[in-house]
Amino acid sequence: MRIEIPPDCAGLRLDQALARMFPKYSRSRLQNWLREGLICVDGRVPEVRARVWGGERLEMETAPATPMDLSAQAEDVALAVVFEDECLLVLDKPAGLVVHPGSGNWSGTLMNALLHHAPALAGVPRAGIVHRLDKDTSGLLVVAKTLAAQTHLVRQLQARTVERRYLALAHGALVRDGEIDAPIARHPTQRTKMAVIEGGRVALTRYRVRERLATTTLLECRLATGRTHQIRVHMAHLGHPLVGDPVYGLRRVSDPLLSGFGRQALHAFCLGLIHPGREEKMTWRSPLPTDFSALLTVLGSRAATPGADDD
């Protein structure tokens, strides 16, 4: 792409001018392209903070590909596709599927599956993944199929307008609805865990009591922010950790029905967002997976399927 920087950008920093000229890309992405030498001004690679005055000749690759991790190779892993068009891919992730390759999970991940399902995602950062679910959390997850769609979705997440609702089975009796506004950061000594830490990142979880059972409470949780392990950390901080949580859960559980559940009882059952292309609200729902539904059934729950009484 070759274009002249317009006069109305005079006096701006280059990254600010680029953000004005190319609003479909985030400023951080444009800054990364500058640092990688993919954008030139008057035949040279400038500093990110360089000033422009209008009239300069800009050369930029229209969609520079971000190199993928060597581990992120296409693999034929089954995906449960709920919705797909030219902009979005909405998936129903099963428990046990890792979203992104990492320590101990270098293959067989959601990213590997995405690169096989839609090879063009190799040109989108993180194969279009804009938010994650923990390995053993099931439910809905959205993937952007283009750079423009990814930027649009990231901005929605930053503006906290993406609707993310979960069903969670917590230990103990919660008698009323509430919210947990407590900052989250990496645990100071156990680096694989997160914790409520003063000075951590802002984290807000709202919850509604869906059903009180003998020794547990079925909750509907809504994320206002998206911190790592947020619902799990917040519920443990409240004194009501999730059933089956191997990291933040109770050390001893006397009820064999609860101790035998092999993962955290957490399911992302509702996802709502503004479609990046159509600019209209879209919402998807996911039924409870078999293991979660079976657990609720044996506990005497009436909520075999989420969302029946939602607004």
QUIPE-V458442 format. One record per pair of residues at least 24 apart in sequence whose C-alpha atoms are under 10 Angstrom apart, sorted by the first residue. I is the first residue (numbers start at 1). GAP is how many residues later the second one is. If there is no record, write none. Layout:
# QUIPE-V458442
((I | GAP) (I | GAP))
This chain:
# QUIPE-V458442
((1 | 38) (1 | 57) (1 | 58) (1 | 59) (1 | 60) (1 | 61) (1 | 62) (2 | 38) (2 | 39) (2 | 55) (2 | 56) (2 | 57) (2 | 58) (2 | 59) (2 | 60) (3 | 38) (3 | 52) (3 | 53) (3 | 54) (3 | 55) (3 | 56) (3 | 57) (4 | 37) (4 | 38) (4 | 50) (4 | 51) (4 | 52) (4 | 53) (4 | 54) (4 | 55) (5 | 36) (5 | 47) (5 | 48) (5 | 49) (5 | 50) (5 | 51) (5 | 52) (5 | 53) (6 | 46) (6 | 47) (6 | 48) (6 | 49) (6 | 50) (6 | 51) (7 | 45) (7 | 46) (7 | 47) (7 | 48) (7 | 49) (8 | 45) (8 | 46) (9 | 42) (9 | 43) (9 | 44) (9 | 45) (9 | 46) (10 | 41) (10 | 42) (10 | 43) (10 | 44) (10 | 45) (11 | 39) (11 | 40) (11 | 41) (11 | 42) (11 | 43) (12 | 37) (12 | 38) (12 | 39) (12 | 40) (12 | 41) (12 | 42) (13 | 34) (13 | 35) (13 | 36) (13 | 37) (13 | 38) (13 | 39) (13 | 40) (14 | 27) (14 | 32) (14 | 33) (14 | 34) (14 | 35) (14 | 36) (14 | 37) (14 | 38) (14 | 39) (15 | 32) (15 | 33) (15 | 34) (15 | 35) (15 | 36) (15 | 37) (16 | 32) (16 | 33) (16 | 34) (16 | 35) (16 | 36) (17 | 34) (17 | 35) (17 | 36) (17 | 37) (18 | 40) (22 | 126) (23 | 125) (23 | 128) (23 | 129) (24 | 123) (24 | 124) (24 | 125) (24 | 126) (24 | 127) (24 | 128) (25 | 38) (25 | 122) (25 | 123) (25 | 124) (25 | 125) (25 | 126) (25 | 127) (26 | 121) (26 | 122) (26 | 124) (26 | 125) (26 | 126) (26 | 128) (26 | 129) (27 | 124) (29 | 96) (29 | 118) (29 | 122) (32 | 34) (33 | 27) (33 | 28) (33 | 30) (33 | 31) (33 | 32) (33 | 33) (34 | 26) (36 | 28) (38 | 24) (38 | 25) (38 | 26) (39 | 25) (63 | 60) (63 | 61) (63 | 83) (63 | 84) (63 | 85) (64 | 59) (64 | 60) (64 | 83) (65 | 56) (65 | 57) (65 | 58) (65 | 59) (65 | 60) (65 | 82) (66 | 56) (66 | 57) (66 | 58) (66 | 59) (66 | 60) (66 | 61) (67 | 55) (67 | 56) (67 | 57) (67 | 58) (67 | 59) (68 | 53) (68 | 54) (68 | 55) (68 | 56) (68 | 57) (68 | 58) (68 | 59) (69 | 32) (69 | 33) (69 | 37) (69 | 57) (70 | 31) (70 | 36) (71 | 29) (71 | 30) (71 | 31) (71 | 34) (71 | 35) (71 | 36) (71 | 37) (71 | 38) (71 | 40) (71 | 41) (72 | 28) (72 | 29) (72 | 30) (72 | 34) (72 | 35) (72 | 36) (72 | 37) (72 | 38) (72 | 39) (72 | 40) (72 | 41) (72 | 42) (72 | 43) (72 | 50) (72 | 54) (72 | 55) (73 | 28) (73 | 33) (73 | 34) (73 | 35) (73 | 36) (73 | 38) (73 | 39) (73 | 40) (73 | 41) (73 | 42) (73 | 43) (73 | 46) (73 | 49) (74 | 33) (74 | 34) (74 | 35) (74 | 36) (74 | 37) (74 | 38) (74 | 39) (74 | 40) (74 | 41) (74 | 42) (74 | 43) (74 | 44) (74 | 45) (74 | 48) (75 | 32) (75 | 33) (75 | 34) (75 | 35) (75 | 36) (75 | 37) (75 | 38) (75 | 39) (75 | 40) (75 | 41) (75 | 42) (76 | 32) (76 | 36) (76 | 37) (76 | 38) (76 | 39) (76 | 40) (76 | 41) (77 | 30) (77 | 31) (77 | 32) (77 | 33) (77 | 34) (77 | 35) (77 | 36) (77 | 37) (77 | 38) (77 | 39) (77 | 40) (78 | 30) (78 | 32) (78 | 35) (78 | 36) (78 | 38) (78 | 39) (79 | 31) (79 | 34) (79 | 35) (79 | 38) (80 | 60) (81 | 59) (81 | 60) (82 | 58) (82 | 59) (82 | 60) (82 | 202) (82 | 203) (82 | 204) (83 | 59) (83 | 201) (84 | 58) (84 | 59) (84 | 60) (84 | 61) (85 | 60) (85 | 192) (86 | 58) (86 | 59) (86 | 60) (86 | 63) (86 | 191) (87 | 56) (87 | 57) (87 | 58) (87 | 59) (87 | 60) (87 | 61) (87 | 62) (87 | 63) (87 | 188) (87 | 189) (87 | 190) (87 | 191) (88 | 40) (88 | 54) (88 | 55) (88 | 56) (88 | 57) (88 | 58) (88 | 61) (88 | 62) (88 | 65) (88 | 187) (88 | 188) (88 | 189) (89 | 25) (89 | 29) (89 | 39) (89 | 40) (89 | 52) (89 | 53) (89 | 54) (89 | 55) (89 | 56) (90 | 50) (90 | 51) (90 | 52) (90 | 53) (90 | 54) (90 | 181) (90 | 194) (91 | 48) (91 | 49) (91 | 50) (91 | 51) (91 | 52) (91 | 193) (91 | 195) (92 | 46) (92 | 47) (92 | 48) (92 | 49) (92 | 50) (92 | 176) (92 | 177) (92 | 192) (92 | 193) (92 | 194) (92 | 195) (92 | 197) (93 | 40) (93 | 41) (93 | 42) (93 | 43) (93 | 44) (93 | 45) (93 | 46) (93 | 47) (93 | 48) (93 | 174) (93 | 175) (93 | 193) (94 | 39) (94 | 41) (94 | 42) (94 | 43) (94 | 44) (94 | 45) (94 | 46) (94 | 173) (94 | 195) (95 | 38) (95 | 39) (95 | 40) (95 | 41) (95 | 42) (95 | 43) (95 | 44) (95 | 168) (95 | 169) (95 | 170) (95 | 171) (95 | 172) (95 | 194) (95 | 196) (96 | 38) (96 | 39) (96 | 40) (96 | 41) (96 | 42) (96 | 167) (97 | 36) (97 | 37) (97 | 38) (97 | 39) (97 | 40) (97 | 41) (98 | 34) (98 | 35) (98 | 36) (98 | 37) (98 | 38) (98 | 39) (99 | 30) (99 | 32) (99 | 33) (99 | 34) (99 | 35) (99 | 36) (99 | 42) (100 | 26) (100 | 27) (100 | 29) (100 | 32) (100 | 33) (100 | 34) (100 | 35) (109 | 26) (110 | 25) (114 | 29) (114 | 31) (118 | 27) (120 | 25) (120 | 26) (121 | 24) (121 | 25) (121 | 26) (123 | 24) (124 | 24) (124 | 26) (125 | 25) (129 | 25) (130 | 24) (130 | 27) (131 | 26) (131 | 95) (131 | 96) (131 | 97) (132 | 94) (132 | 95) (132 | 96) (132 | 97) (133 | 95) (133 | 96) (133 | 133) (133 | 134) (133 | 135) (134 | 94) (134 | 95) (134 | 130) (134 | 132) (135 | 128) (135 | 129) (136 | 109) (136 | 110) (136 | 126) (136 | 127) (136 | 128) (136 | 129) (136 | 130) (136 | 131) (137 | 29) (137 | 92) (137 | 126) (137 | 127) (137 | 128) (137 | 129) (137 | 130) (137 | 131) (138 | 28) (138 | 125) (138 | 126) (138 | 127) (138 | 128) (138 | 129) (138 | 130) (138 | 131) (138 | 148) (138 | 150) (138 | 151) (138 | 154) (139 | 26) (139 | 27) (139 | 28) (139 | 127) (139 | 128) (139 | 129) (139 | 130) (139 | 131) (139 | 132) (139 | 146) (139 | 147) (139 | 148) (139 | 149) (139 | 150) (140 | 24) (140 | 25) (140 | 26) (140 | 127) (140 | 128) (140 | 129) (140 | 130) (140 | 131) (140 | 132) (140 | 144) (140 | 145) (140 | 146) (140 | 147) (141 | 127) (141 | 128) (141 | 129) (141 | 130) (141 | 143) (142 | 129) (142 | 130) (142 | 131) (144 | 132) (146 | 130) (148 | 128) (148 | 129) (149 | 126) (149 | 127) (149 | 128) (150 | 126) (151 | 125) (152 | 122) (152 | 123) (152 | 124) (152 | 125) (153 | 120) (153 | 121) (153 | 122) (153 | 123) (156 | 117) (156 | 118) (156 | 120) (157 | 67) (157 | 68) (157 | 69) (157 | 116) (158 | 66) (158 | 67) (158 | 68) (159 | 65) (159 | 66) (160 | 63) (160 | 64) (160 | 65) (160 | 66) (161 | 63) (161 | 64) (161 | 111) (161 | 112) (161 | 113) (162 | 61) (162 | 62) (162 | 63) (162 | 109) (162 | 110) (162 | 111) (162 | 112) (162 | 119) (162 | 121) (163 | 59) (163 | 60) (163 | 61) (163 | 107) (163 | 108) (163 | 109) (163 | 110) (163 | 111) (163 | 119) (163 | 120) (164 | 57) (164 | 58) (164 | 59) (164 | 60) (164 | 61) (164 | 62) (164 | 104) (164 | 105) (164 | 106) (164 | 107) (164 | 108) (164 | 109) (164 | 119) (165 | 41) (165 | 42) (165 | 55) (165 | 56) (165 | 57) (165 | 58) (165 | 59) (165 | 102) (165 | 103) (165 | 104) (165 | 105) (165 | 106) (165 | 107) (165 | 120) (165 | 142) (166 | 41) (166 | 53) (166 | 54) (166 | 55) (166 | 56) (166 | 57) (166 | 65) (166 | 99) (166 | 100) (166 | 101) (166 | 102) (166 | 103) (166 | 104) (166 | 105) (166 | 140) (167 | 40) (167 | 41) (167 | 43) (167 | 51) (167 | 52) (167 | 53) (167 | 54) (167 | 55) (167 | 98) (167 | 99) (167 | 100) (167 | 101) (167 | 102) (167 | 103) (167 | 121) (167 | 125) (167 | 139) (167 | 140) (168 | 39) (168 | 41) (168 | 42) (168 | 49) (168 | 50) (168 | 51) (168 | 52) (168 | 53) (168 | 63) (168 | 64) (168 | 67) (168 | 73) (168 | 74) (168 | 75) (168 | 96) (168 | 97) (168 | 98) (168 | 99) (168 | 100) (168 | 124) (169 | 41) (169 | 42) (169 | 43) (169 | 44) (169 | 47) (169 | 48) (169 | 49) (169 | 50) (169 | 51) (169 | 71) (169 | 72) (169 | 73) (169 | 74) (169 | 75) (169 | 95) (169 | 96) (169 | 97) (169 | 98) (169 | 123) (169 | 126) (169 | 127) (170 | 42) (170 | 45) (170 | 46) (170 | 47) (170 | 48) (170 | 49) (170 | 62) (170 | 65) (170 | 66) (170 | 69) (170 | 70) (170 | 71) (170 | 72) (170 | 73) (170 | 74) (170 | 75) (170 | 79) (170 | 94) (170 | 95) (170 | 96) (171 | 42) (171 | 43) (171 | 44) (171 | 45) (171 | 46) (171 | 47) (171 | 64) (171 | 65) (171 | 68) (171 | 69) (171 | 70) (171 | 71) (171 | 72) (171 | 73) (171 | 78) (171 | 79) (171 | 82) (171 | 87) (172 | 40) (172 | 41) (172 | 42) (172 | 43) (172 | 44) (172 | 45) (172 | 46) (172 | 67) (172 | 68) (172 | 69) (172 | 70) (172 | 71) (173 | 36) (173 | 38) (173 | 39) (173 | 40) (173 | 41) (173 | 42) (173 | 43) (173 | 44) (173 | 45) (173 | 67) (174 | 34) (174 | 35) (174 | 37) (174 | 38) (174 | 42) (174 | 43) (174 | 44) (174 | 45) (174 | 66) (175 | 33) (175 | 34) (175 | 36) (175 | 37) (175 | 42) (176 | 31) (176 | 32) (176 | 33) (176 | 34) (177 | 29) (177 | 30) (177 | 31) (177 | 32) (177 | 33) (177 | 42) (177 | 43) (177 | 44) (178 | 27) (178 | 28) (178 | 29) (178 | 30) (178 | 31) (178 | 43) (179 | 25) (179 | 26) (179 | 27) (179 | 28) (179 | 29) (179 | 42) (179 | 43) (179 | 44) (179 | 55) (179 | 59) (180 | 24) (180 | 25) (180 | 26) (180 | 27) (180 | 51) (180 | 54) (180 | 55) (180 | 57) (180 | 58) (181 | 24) (181 | 25) (181 | 43) (181 | 53) (182 | 48) (182 | 51) (182 | 52) (182 | 55) (183 | 44) (183 | 47) (183 | 51) (184 | 43) (184 | 44) (184 | 45) (184 | 46) (184 | 49) (184 | 50) (185 | 42) (185 | 43) (185 | 45) (186 | 42) (192 | 55) (193 | 35) (193 | 36) (193 | 40) (193 | 54) (193 | 55) (194 | 33) (194 | 34) (194 | 35) (194 | 36) (194 | 38) (194 | 39) (194 | 40) (194 | 53) (194 | 54) (195 | 33) (195 | 34) (195 | 35) (195 | 37) (195 | 38) (195 | 39) (195 | 41) (195 | 42) (195 | 53) (196 | 34) (196 | 37) (196 | 38) (196 | 40) (196 | 41) (201 | 24) (201 | 26) (202 | 24) (202 | 25) (203 | 24) (203 | 25) (203 | 27) (203 | 28) (203 | 31) (204 | 26) (204 | 27) (204 | 30) (205 | 25) (205 | 26) (205 | 29) (205 | 30) (206 | 25) (207 | 24) (207 | 28) (210 | 92) (210 | 93) (210 | 96) (210 | 97) (210 | 99) (211 | 90) (211 | 91) (211 | 92) (212 | 89) (213 | 83) (213 | 86) (213 | 87) (213 | 88) (213 | 89) (214 | 85) (214 | 86) (214 | 87) (215 | 40) (215 | 43) (215 | 84) (216 | 24) (216 | 25) (216 | 26) (216 | 27) (216 | 42) (216 | 83) (217 | 25) (217 | 26) (217 | 84) (218 | 24) (218 | 47) (218 | 78) (218 | 83) (218 | 85) (219 | 47) (220 | 46) (220 | 47) (220 | 48) (220 | 49) (220 | 86) (220 | 87) (221 | 45) (221 | 46) (221 | 47) (222 | 46) (222 | 48) (231 | 35) (232 | 32) (232 | 33) (232 | 34) (241 | 24) (242 | 24) (257 | 38) (257 | 39) (257 | 41) (257 | 42) (258 | 37) (258 | 41) (260 | 35) (261 | 30) (261 | 31) (261 | 34) (262 | 29) (263 | 28) (263 | 29) (264 | 28) (265 | 26) (265 | 27) (265 | 30) (266 | 26) (267 | 25) (267 | 39) (269 | 36) (269 | 37) (269 | 38) (270 | 36) (270 | 37))
